[in-house]
Amino acid sequence: MTNQDRLLTAGEAAERLGTGVRFVRRLIQERRIRYVKLGKHVRIPESAIAAFIAERTVLTAAETRAARYGKAA
């Protein structure tokens, strides 16, 4: 988390992910996404949303070949 990293509510995180709040709360409960606890409030750093998306992005076949052989396909 960077100093300029904005903290999002579960609703804002759900909007960024295009899902419902319930899904975000399940990610938090299962510790599948980083979060910050501020008293009883839970906030998700923007960088955690970006990392969650990046980790689950599936590459195309061309991207996989390029990464494997170190050159463009």
PEKA-V365481 format. One record per residue. N is the residue number from 1. RES is the residue in three letters. SS is DSSP state (helix for helix, strand for strand, loop for the rest). PSI is psi as a letter, one per 20 degrees, with the letter a starting at -180 (* if undefined). Layout:
n;res;ss;psi
N;RES;SS;PSI
N;RES;SS;PSI
This chain:
n;res;ss;psi
1;MET;loop;p
2;THR;loop;r
3;ASN;loop;h
4;GLN;loop;j
5;ASP;loop;o
6;ARG;loop;q
7;LEU;strand;p
8;LEU;strand;q
9;THR;loop;r
10;ALA;helix;h
11;GLY;helix;g
12;GLU;helix;g
13;ALA;helix;g
14;ALA;helix;g
15;GLU;helix;g
16;ARG;helix;h
17;LEU;helix;i
18;GLY;loop;k
19;THR;loop;a
20;GLY;loop;r
21;VAL;helix;h
22;ARG;helix;h
23;PHE;helix;g
24;VAL;helix;g
25;ARG;helix;h
26;ARG;helix;h
27;LEU;helix;g
28;ILE;helix;g
29;GLN;helix;h
30;GLU;loop;j
31;ARG;loop;l
32;ARG;loop;i
33;ILE;loop;q
34;ARG;loop;q
35;TYR;loop;r
36;VAL;strand;p
37;LYS;strand;p
38;LEU;strand;n
39;GLY;loop;c
40;LYS;loop;i
41;HIS;strand;q
42;VAL;strand;p
43;ARG;strand;q
44;ILE;strand;p
45;PRO;strand;q
46;GLU;helix;h
47;SER;helix;h
48;ALA;helix;h
49;ILE;helix;g
50;ALA;helix;g
51;ALA;helix;g
52;PHE;helix;g
53;ILE;helix;g
54;ALA;helix;g
55;GLU;helix;h
56;ARG;loop;j
57;THR;loop;p
58;VAL;loop;p
59;LEU;loop;q
60;THR;loop;r
61;ALA;helix;g
62;ALA;helix;g
63;GLU;helix;h
64;THR;helix;g
65;ARG;helix;g
66;ALA;helix;g
67;ALA;helix;h
68;ARG;helix;g
69;TYR;helix;i
70;GLY;loop;j
71;LYS;loop;r
72;ALA;loop;q
73;ALA;loop;*
